[in-house]
Amino acid sequence: MNRALPAIHASHPGWLCAGRKRIVLPVEAAAGSRQFAIHDLGRLDAQALGSDERYVDAFRGELSPHDGPMGKWLVGDFSGLRRPGVYRAAVTAAGAGAGAPVAWSFPFTVSDGAWSSLPWLFLDYVHSQRCGRFEDERRGPCHLDDGIRSDTGAAMDASGGWHDAGDLRKWMATTSLPVLGFLDLKRRGGLSRRHWRQKPYEDDFIAEAAWGISWVLRMQDPQTGMFLEDVGGGGDSRRAPGMSWWHENHAGVYADNEGNRFTDNRPGSGDERTVRVQYNPIAQYAAICVLLDGGEQMHADSPALSRQCRDAALRAWEFMKGRRRDAFHGWTSVISWRLLAALRLHGLGVVTEPEVSALVSVMMDLQSSHGYWFRDQGRDEPYRGILSSAQPLIALAAFLDADYEHPLAGQVRQALERCWEDFARPLLGTNPFGMMPYGLYSRPGSAADAWHPWKGDMVYRFFMPTDTPQKVVHGLAGHWTSWAHALALLADVLGNEECRHSAWDQLAWLAGNNPLNASMIAGVGYRAVTPYSRFYGAIPGGFSIGPLGDAVDEIVADLEGRTVWSSGEYWLAPLANACQALAALLPSQVLASNKLG
């Protein structure tokens, strides 16, 4: 039996008709040929019993070499093929004529609706992750006894929301982010569905957002207005010397699996999970964004909940006024989220224009002459983020989108163009897939890891380093989907179609166009990473944490069913980022001429 996988890597869902389309294959797989063809699987050239079908060529082109830190590859561009259809890429050995291909891809679709099913898949997946008084055919109500406070031990109703990270835990800085994605798909993408009819909400996106928002409101401390850190997030038994709670703008790094369980649903039984009473600045500003977006779009269906959202957001903003001199507020990630919250509050007349301008100016001062942002006001290390790696661009693009005529708009536009030309575009070109490497470093880290040279003495890696005191090495779907979101926004505010193509490249990388030929989204594509979902199993729409790298910076993921959390955990953050990216990328209307058939 021939168990060979396709040697040509392509986006499993496919491409939009007018989109840039590229295939990638190792040099040795081409057997000396530099020609490739795109076969139209709907048109047979010849067929015979007992042999492979031969398809009509819809496109022929030249393969171009790409040599770099990721190795020697060949890239075929067939952007000129715009006719809707189901295709595959193929290479025939040099001098072999039109015989059987020596390399081929999985089939893919060219259609403006090629990715249109993903928002609904993500919506239904998140719906299945509901925590609290909810049940479906798969499971019953859960965690009705959540929880007890970590500071006083007092009982607290923290039920609701969604389970996250392939587990049963809920994190305030990340778990509520699908609200932003769903509301963007509705507001910006114009999507709507009326399937559940969950009163008082007619639209499923609004209904699901409301479910998450109700949990966010429960997580606000009634005394201070601060949003608490997590529910069942875990203890610190895994903490080791040199480890920090924060790593690359991501909290909860050494949390263990304490509390990661179903409970008996009986308050006061002693089985309650702990609610971490701990200050997380990103959680505060992210919650403000979630509540204000939700309150705006839910007002017609639930004016009372809408008012509650606004009141809670204002309380959190007041709480944060007393924290603005702490060290966190010098972090680029925190400043970015603060700007996003301030823009929303400015629209309500709460934050003044000078305050918004001051935040924008701080963001501008954190950009280096090479286009990237510094990690913090110390300006000694480039900005990187495990989940929100493109947050500075997202915040500044939102500022431009809100006020194109602002006195700072021209400077902001120049800063974003500098980031694209001097930083993002060159890094995207370091590999044949057009994926964004994890990040720049001011200097190489451990000698146990491979580092690739950049400008001056700087280096970069495609994936996270493997030898660090944090002992946390995992996939970066949150990083790539953050860049997909940012690049999609840049395409609009800068009028740059190359940014739009690169945004699609980040999503395609996670949907099969990678050296593993594997999709990171359950139910999408032909071959998937093994999901790490110990309490649910595989569910269509689950977004795995994604591929990671080994010491020599080569791609790794669990494809053998070993159930490895570092590539297979279902995380809501990349799903939310992908929803926001798709809201900006998907066509608002698919013309009949750009559909199959």
C-alpha positions in Angstrom: 0.0 0.0 0.0 1.3 3.4 -0.9 1.4 5.5 2.2 3.2 8.5 0.8 1.8 11.9 1.7 1.5 14.6 -0.9 4.9 16.3 -1.3 3.4 19.5 -2.5 2.1 21.8 0.3 -1.0 23.8 -0.3 -3.8 25.5 1.6 -6.3 22.7 2.3 -9.4 25.0 2.1 -8.0 26.7 -0.9 -7.9 30.3 -2.1 -10.2 33.1 -3.1 -10.5 33.7 -6.9 -8.5 36.9 -7.0 -6.1 35.9 -4.2 -2.5 35.2 -4.4 -2.0 31.4 -4.7 1.3 29.6 -4.0 2.3 26.0 -3.6 5.6 24.8 -2.0 7.5 21.6 -2.3 11.0 20.4 -1.3 13.6 20.6 -4.1 14.2 16.9 -4.1 10.5 16.1 -4.5 10.5 17.7 -8.0 12.9 15.0 -9.4 14.8 17.7 -11.4 11.7 19.3 -12.9 11.0 23.0 -12.7 7.5 22.9 -14.2 4.3 22.5 -12.3 0.7 22.1 -13.4 -2.7 22.8 -11.7 -5.1 20.0 -12.6 -8.8 20.7 -12.9 -10.3 17.7 -11.0 -13.6 18.3 -12.6 -12.3 17.7 -16.2 -10.9 14.3 -17.1 -8.3 14.1 -19.9 -8.2 10.3 -20.0 -9.4 7.4 -17.8 -9.0 3.6 -17.8 -9.9 0.9 -15.3 -7.1 -0.1 -13.1 -5.1 3.1 -13.6 -5.1 6.7 -12.2 -7.3 9.2 -13.8 -5.6 11.9 -15.8 -6.9 15.5 -15.5 -7.0 18.5 -17.8 -4.4 21.1 -17.0 -6.0 24.4 -15.9 -2.6 26.2 -15.4 1.1 25.5 -16.1 3.9 27.5 -14.5 7.6 27.6 -13.5 8.8 26.7 -10.0 11.1 29.3 -8.4 13.8 28.3 -5.9 13.7 29.6 -2.3 16.8 29.0 -0.2 16.9 30.2 3.4 17.1 29.1 7.1 14.1 26.8 6.5 16.0 24.9 3.7 15.8 24.5 0.0 12.3 24.7 -1.5 10.5 25.4 -4.8 7.6 27.7 -5.0 4.9 27.8 -7.7 2.7 30.9 -8.1 -0.6 30.3 -10.0 -2.4 33.5 -9.0 -3.4 33.9 -12.6 -5.9 31.0 -12.2 -9.1 32.7 -11.0 -11.8 30.3 -12.3 -13.7 28.6 -9.5 -13.1 24.9 -9.3 -11.6 22.0 -7.4 -7.9 21.5 -8.3 -4.6 19.9 -7.3 -1.0 20.8 -8.0 1.3 18.3 -9.7 4.9 18.0 -10.9 5.9 15.5 -13.5 9.5 14.3 -13.7 11.8 16.2 -16.1 11.5 14.8 -19.6 8.6 12.5 -18.7 6.0 14.4 -20.6 2.4 14.3 -19.3 2.8 11.0 -17.4 1.9 10.2 -13.8 3.1 13.0 -11.4 6.1 12.5 -9.1 4.6 15.0 -6.7 1.1 16.3 -6.0 -0.9 18.2 -3.4 -4.1 17.4 -1.6 -7.1 18.8 -3.6 -8.1 22.4 -2.9 -10.8 24.8 -3.9 -10.6 28.1 -5.7 -13.8 30.1 -4.9 -14.6 33.2 -3.0 -16.5 31.0 -0.6 -13.5 28.7 0.1 -13.2 29.8 3.7 -16.8 30.9 4.3 -17.7 27.9 6.4 -15.1 28.6 9.1 -17.0 31.3 11.0 -20.0 29.0 11.5 -17.6 26.1 12.5 -15.9 28.3 15.1 -19.3 29.6 16.4 -20.6 26.0 16.9 -17.3 24.9 18.5 -17.4 27.8 21.1 -21.1 27.0 21.8 -20.1 23.4 22.6 -17.6 24.8 25.2 -20.2 26.5 27.3 -19.6 26.2 31.0 -22.4 26.3 33.5 -26.1 25.7 33.1 -26.0 24.4 29.6 -26.3 21.0 28.1 -26.4 19.4 24.6 -26.4 15.9 23.3 -22.7 15.5 24.3 -22.7 16.5 28.0 -24.8 18.0 30.8 -24.5 21.1 33.0 -21.1 21.7 34.7 -19.3 23.7 37.3 -22.5 25.1 38.8 -20.5 25.3 42.1 -17.7 27.6 40.7 -16.0 28.9 42.9 -14.2 30.2 46.0 -12.0 33.2 46.1 -8.3 32.6 46.5 -7.9 35.4 49.0 -10.7 34.9 51.4 -12.1 31.5 50.6 -15.6 33.1 50.2 -18.1 31.5 47.8 -18.4 33.2 44.5 -20.6 32.5 41.5 -18.1 32.2 38.6 -20.1 29.8 36.4 -20.7 30.5 32.8 -18.4 31.5 30.0 -16.5 28.8 28.0 -13.9 26.2 28.8 -10.5 26.9 27.3 -7.1 25.5 26.4 -8.5 22.0 25.7 -9.4 21.9 29.4 -12.1 23.1 31.8 -10.4 26.3 32.9 -11.3 29.9 32.1 -8.8 32.8 31.8 -10.0 36.4 31.9 -7.3 37.7 29.6 -8.0 35.2 26.8 -11.2 33.1 27.2 -13.6 36.0 26.5 -11.9 37.0 23.3 -14.3 35.1 21.0 -16.8 37.9 21.9 -14.6 40.3 19.9 -14.3 37.9 17.0 -18.1 37.1 16.8 -19.1 40.7 17.0 -16.6 41.7 14.3 -17.9 39.0 12.1 -21.4 40.4 12.5 -20.5 44.1 12.5 -17.7 44.2 9.9 -18.4 41.0 8.0 -22.1 41.3 7.9 -22.7 37.7 9.0 -25.8 36.6 10.8 -27.5 33.3 11.6 -30.8 32.5 13.3 -30.6 28.9 14.3 -30.7 28.6 18.1 -33.4 31.3 18.7 -32.1 31.8 22.2 -34.3 34.5 23.6 -34.0 37.5 23.8 -31.3 37.2 21.1 -32.4 36.4 17.6 -28.9 36.2 16.2 -26.6 33.4 17.2 -23.4 35.5 17.2 -25.1 37.9 19.7 -26.4 35.0 21.8 -23.0 33.4 22.1 -21.3 36.8 22.9 -23.9 37.4 25.6 -23.1 34.0 27.2 -19.5 34.9 27.5 -20.2 38.5 28.6 -22.4 37.3 31.5 -19.4 35.4 32.9 -17.1 38.4 32.4 -19.5 40.4 34.6 -19.4 37.8 37.3 -15.6 38.0 37.4 -15.5 41.6 38.4 -14.7 42.2 42.1 -17.6 44.1 43.6 -15.4 46.0 46.0 -12.6 47.3 43.6 -14.0 46.9 40.1 -11.0 44.8 39.1 -11.5 41.7 37.0 -10.1 38.6 38.5 -7.5 36.4 36.8 -9.0 33.0 36.2 -11.3 30.2 37.3 -9.7 26.8 38.0 -6.4 28.1 36.4 -4.3 26.0 38.7 -1.7 26.2 41.4 2.1 26.7 41.4 3.4 23.2 42.0 5.2 23.3 38.6 7.1 26.5 39.4 10.8 26.1 39.2 13.7 28.6 39.8 13.9 31.2 37.1 10.3 30.9 36.1 7.9 33.8 36.1 4.1 34.0 36.0 4.5 36.2 32.9 6.4 35.1 29.7 6.3 37.1 26.4 3.2 39.0 27.5 1.4 35.8 28.5 0.2 35.1 32.0 -0.3 31.8 33.9 2.9 30.2 32.6 3.6 27.8 35.4 0.1 27.0 36.5 -0.6 23.4 37.1 -3.7 21.3 36.6 -5.2 21.9 40.0 -8.9 22.6 39.4 -8.9 21.3 35.9 -11.8 18.9 36.4 -15.5 18.5 36.3 -17.0 19.1 39.7 -20.1 17.8 41.6 -22.1 20.9 40.9 -23.1 21.3 44.6 -22.1 24.6 46.1 -20.6 24.2 49.6 -19.6 20.6 49.1 -15.9 21.3 49.2 -15.5 20.5 45.5 -15.5 24.2 44.4 -12.7 25.5 42.1 -10.6 28.5 43.0 -11.0 31.9 41.5 -7.6 33.6 41.4 -7.9 37.0 42.9 -4.9 38.5 41.1 -4.2 41.7 39.1 -3.7 41.2 35.4 -3.6 44.5 33.4 -4.3 42.9 30.0 -7.4 41.2 31.5 -8.7 44.6 32.6 -8.4 46.4 29.3 -9.5 43.4 27.2 -12.6 43.0 29.4 -13.4 46.7 28.8 -13.2 46.2 25.0 -15.3 43.0 25.3 -18.0 44.7 27.4 -18.3 47.9 25.4 -18.5 46.0 22.0 -21.0 43.6 23.5 -23.0 46.4 25.1 -23.3 48.3 21.9 -24.5 45.3 19.8 -26.8 43.8 22.5 -28.6 47.0 23.3 -31.6 46.3 21.0 -32.2 42.8 22.4 -31.2 43.4 26.0 -30.9 47.0 27.1 -30.5 46.1 30.7 -27.5 43.9 30.0 -26.1 46.6 27.7 -26.2 49.1 30.5 -24.6 46.6 32.9 -21.8 46.2 30.4 -21.1 49.9 30.2 -21.2 50.3 34.0 -18.8 47.5 34.5 -16.4 48.8 31.9 -16.4 52.3 33.5 -15.7 50.8 36.9 -12.8 48.8 35.5 -11.4 52.0 33.8 -11.7 53.9 37.1 -9.8 51.0 38.9 -7.0 51.2 36.3 -6.5 54.9 36.8 -4.9 54.0 40.1 -2.6 51.5 38.5 -1.2 53.6 35.6 2.2 54.1 37.4 2.9 50.4 37.8 5.6 48.6 35.7 3.0 46.9 33.6 1.9 50.2 32.1 5.3 50.5 30.4 4.7 47.3 28.5 3.9 47.7 24.8 1.2 44.9 25.1 -0.6 46.8 27.9 -0.3 50.1 26.2 -1.8 48.6 23.1 -4.8 47.1 24.9 -5.2 50.4 26.8 -5.4 52.3 23.6 -8.0 49.9 22.2 -10.1 50.4 25.4 -9.6 54.2 25.3 -10.7 54.4 21.7 -14.0 52.8 22.6 -14.5 55.0 25.6 -13.6 58.1 23.5 -16.6 57.2 21.3 -18.8 57.3 24.4 -17.4 60.7 25.5 -15.6 59.3 28.5 -12.0 59.6 27.3 -10.9 62.9 25.8 -9.1 63.3 22.5 -5.9 64.6 24.2 -5.8 61.4 26.3 -6.1 59.2 23.1 -3.5 61.3 21.4 -1.1 60.9 24.3 -1.4 57.1 24.2 -0.9 57.1 20.4 2.3 59.2 20.9 3.6 56.8 23.5 3.0 53.9 21.1 4.8 55.8 18.4 7.8 56.4 20.6 8.1 52.7 21.2 8.8 51.9 17.5 12.4 51.3 16.5 14.1 52.8 13.5 13.9 49.3 11.9 10.1 49.3 12.0 9.5 46.8 14.9 8.1 47.8 18.3 10.1 47.5 21.5 8.9 45.2 24.2 8.6 48.0 26.8 9.7 51.5 27.6 13.2 50.1 28.4 13.6 49.8 24.6 16.2 47.0 25.0 14.3 44.1 23.4 11.9 43.7 20.4 8.2 43.1 21.1 7.0 39.5 20.9 3.8 37.9 22.0 2.7 34.3 22.3 -1.0 35.3 21.7 -1.1 39.0 20.7 2.1 39.4 18.8 0.8 42.0 16.5 -1.1 44.0 19.1 0.7 47.4 18.4 -0.4 47.3 14.8 -3.9 46.3 15.6 -4.3 49.2 18.1 -2.8 51.8 15.7 -4.9 50.5 12.8 -8.0 50.8 15.0 -7.0 54.4 15.7 -6.7 55.2 12.0 -9.9 53.5 11.3 -11.7 55.6 14.0 -10.3 58.9 12.8 -8.5 59.3 9.5 -8.4 63.1 9.9 -6.7 63.1 13.3 -3.6 65.3 13.4 -1.5 62.2 14.2 -3.0 60.1 11.5 -0.3 60.8 9.0 2.5 59.9 11.4 0.7 56.7 12.4 0.2 55.7 8.8 4.0 56.3 8.2 4.8 54.2 11.3 2.6 51.3 10.0 4.2 51.5 6.5 7.6 51.5 8.1 6.7 48.4 10.1 5.5 46.7 6.9 8.4 47.6 4.7 11.3 47.3 7.1 10.2 44.6 9.5 7.2 42.5 8.5 7.7 42.1 4.8 11.4 41.1 5.1 10.7 38.6 7.8 7.8 37.1 5.8 10.2 36.5 3.0 12.6 34.4 5.1 10.6 31.3 4.3 8.7 30.0 1.3 5.3 29.9 3.1 5.2 33.6 3.9 4.6 32.9 7.6 5.7 35.4 10.2 8.6 34.1 12.3 8.0 34.2 16.0 10.1 37.3 16.6 13.3 39.2 16.8 15.9 39.0 19.6 18.5 41.6 20.5 21.0 38.7 20.9 21.1 34.9 20.7 19.9 33.1 23.7 21.0 29.6 24.7 23.6 27.9 22.5 21.4 24.8 22.6 19.0 26.6 20.1 19.6 27.6 16.5 19.3 31.4 15.8 19.1 33.1 12.4 21.0 36.4 11.8 19.1 39.6 11.2 20.2 43.2 10.8 23.2 44.1 12.9 23.7 41.7 15.8 20.0 40.8 16.0 18.6 37.3 15.4 15.3 35.6 15.0 13.6 32.2 15.3 10.6 30.8 13.4 9.4 29.2 16.6 9.8 29.6 20.4 13.3 28.8 21.8 13.4 25.4 23.5 16.0 26.1 26.2 14.7 28.8 28.5 14.1 29.0 32.3 10.4 29.2 31.6 10.3 25.6 30.4 7.3 26.5 28.2 7.6 25.6 24.6 4.4 25.3 22.5 2.8 26.1 19.3 2.1 29.6 18.1 -1.3 29.7 16.5 -2.1 32.7 18.6 0.9 34.5 17.1 0.1 33.7 13.5 -3.6 34.5 13.8 -2.7 37.8 15.5 -0.6 38.7 12.5 -3.4 37.6 10.2 -5.7 40.0 12.0 -3.2 42.8 11.9 -2.2 42.4 8.3 -5.9 42.3 7.2 -6.4 45.6 9.0 -3.2 47.1 7.4 -4.5 46.1 4.0 -7.6 48.3 4.6 -6.0 51.3 6.4 -3.0 51.4 4.1 -4.7 50.3 0.9 -2.0 47.6 0.5 -3.1 44.4 -1.2 0.2 42.7 -0.4 -0.7 42.9 3.3 -4.0 41.2 2.4 -2.2 38.3 0.7 0.1 37.9 3.6 -2.8 37.9 6.0 -4.2 34.9 4.1 -0.8 33.3 4.2 -0.9 33.2 8.0 -4.2 31.4 8.0 -3.1 29.0 5.1 0.0 28.1 7.2 -2.3 26.9 9.9 -4.7 25.1 7.5 -2.2 22.8 5.8 0.2 24.9 3.8 3.2 24.0 6.1 6.0 21.4 5.9 3.8 18.9 7.9 0.9 19.1 5.4 -1.3 19.3 8.5 -4.2 21.5 9.5 -4.4 22.9 13.0 -8.2 23.3 12.8 -10.3 20.2 13.6 -12.6 19.4 10.7 -10.7 21.6 8.2 -8.4 19.9 5.7 -7.2 16.4 5.1 -4.7 15.8 7.8 -4.8 17.3 11.3 -2.7 17.7 14.4 -3.9 15.4 17.2 -6.1 17.4 19.4 -5.4 17.6 23.1 -8.8 17.7 24.6 -8.9 15.3 27.5 -12.4 16.2 28.6 -14.2 16.5 25.3 -12.3 14.7 22.6 -12.1 16.0 19.0 -14.7 18.6 18.1 -15.0 20.2 14.6 -13.9 23.9 14.8 -11.4 23.3 17.7 -8.3 25.5 17.0 -5.2 23.7 18.2 -2.3 25.7 19.6 -0.4 24.8 16.5 3.1 23.6 15.5 6.2 24.3 17.5 9.9 24.1 16.7 12.7 21.9 18.0 16.2 23.1 19.0 17.3 23.6 15.3 14.1 25.6 14.7 12.4 22.9 12.5 8.6 22.4 12.7 7.2 19.8 15.1 3.6 18.7 16.0 1.8 15.6 17.3 0.5 13.8 14.2 0.9 10.3 15.7 -1.9 10.4 18.3 0.4 10.7 21.3 -1.9 13.4 22.8 0.7 16.1 23.3 -0.6 19.4 24.8 2.1 21.6 23.3 0.7 21.3 19.7 -2.8 20.0 20.2 -4.5 22.0 23.0 -7.7 23.7 21.7 -7.2 27.4 22.5 -9.9 30.1 22.1 -7.4 33.0 21.5 -6.3 31.9 18.0 -9.9 31.1 17.2 -10.9 34.6 18.2 -8.0 36.2 16.3 -8.9 34.1 13.2 -12.5 35.3 13.5 -11.4 39.0 13.5 -9.1 38.3 10.6 -11.8 36.6 8.6 -14.2 39.5 9.4 -11.8 41.8 7.4 -10.8 39.3 4.7 -13.9 37.5 3.6 -15.9 39.1 0.8 -19.1 40.7 2.0 -20.9 39.1 -0.9 -19.9 36.2 -3.1 -20.8 36.7 -6.7 -22.3 33.8 -8.6 -19.4 33.9 -11.0 -17.0 33.2 -8.2 -18.8 30.1 -6.9 -18.4 26.5 -7.9 -20.7 25.3 -10.6 
